[in-house]
Amino acid sequence: MVSINVAELSACQKEELIASLSCLVAKGGEITSETLQAVATASGNTLPAGLAALFANVVSKSKDGMKTYTPAPGGGGGGGGDGGAAAVEEAVVEEEPEEEAEAPSGGGGLFGGDEGGGDY
């Protein structure tokens, strides 16, 4: 996990952090730009109206509100395999190795050898 000092964030990054944390605090109720600005003000911060409206709009249009962005822990990983099932043996089919064609040696009659009829 990356740790960054808040003092090192740009003004834009701080505003986004304030907006996202305000959404988390207000997730129990209706998320509007006014609610987000009120939460930010109560925490001693300011949140521009445009950014508050953007975050409120995104959250309100999502299917499950803030639940979309804060899933419950433990949702990952698949189930175990069939521990007690008998293994099915498959017939092993051996492939016959293909015979390699003999490659012509380098040169291939470029200088009037056996091939080409001496046209060169």
N, C-alpha and C positions, 0 to 999 in steps of 0.2 A: 504494500500500500504506500502510495506516495504521500509525503507530508510536506505541506507548503505553508510558510508563515503568511498570515493574512496581510501583514504589512507589505509583503512583496507583490501582492496582486495589483493589477491595473484597476483603474476606476470602473471600467466596463466589467471586468471579472468580479469585482466586489458587488456591483449591482446585480449581476446574474446570480451570485451566491445568495444575496439577500432575498431576491425574488424566489429562488428555489426553496430556501429555508422557510420563507413565509408561506409557501404552498404546503410544506410539510406540517407546519403549525396549524394552519387553517383547514387541513384536510377533513376534519370532522364536520364542518359546516359547508355552506355555499361559498365557493371560491369566486370572488369578483375582484376587480381591480381595486375597489374601495377597501375590501377586506384585506387584501395583500398589503396595501399602503398603510392600513391601520396597524397590522401586525409589525411591519417594518418600523413604524414610528414608535410603537410600544417598546421595541427592542433598542431604541436609541439610534436607529438608522433612517435613511430616507430612500425611497424607491420612486423613480420617475414614473409618471402616470402611463406613459406609452409602454414601458417594460412591464408594468403591473397588468395592463390590459392584455398584452401579448401572452403572458404566462396564464392569466385567468382564462383567456380564450382557448388556449391549447388544452388546458386541463378540463375545461367544461365540455369541449367537443370530443374528448376521448371517451371510449366506450364505458369504462368503469371509473372515471374521474381519477383521483390520485392513486387508486389501487393499481392502475395501469403502470404507474411509475414506481410503485413500492410493493413488489410481489412478496408473498409470504415466504419465509425461509424454508428450505427443505424440499423445494420443488424439483431438484435435479436428480440425476442418476436413474438408471433403469433397474428393473427387478432382476432377481436371480434367475438362473437357468433351471431346467428340469433336473433336479438333483437325483431323483429316484428312477428316472426313465431308463429302460434298457437300451443299450447302444445298438444301433442297427448297423450291421456290417454290410458294406457295399462291395460289390465285385470289383476287383482291381483289374483294369484293362491295361495290359502292357502295350505300349506303342512300339511298333517296329521301327527301328532307326532307318531313316532314309539313306539310300546310297548316295554318296557325294559324287557328283559328276566331275570328271577330271578337267580341271581348268587348263586352257592352253597356256603354254609357257610364254613369258614376256617376249615382245618383239613381233610375234605372229607373222613372220614373213615380210616384214617391212622393207627389207633390203634385197628382194628378189630371191628368196629362199625357195623352198619346195612349193609353196602356194603362189597363186597369182599368175602363173605361166610366164614369168619373166617380163611382164609389161613395164616394169618400172625402170 
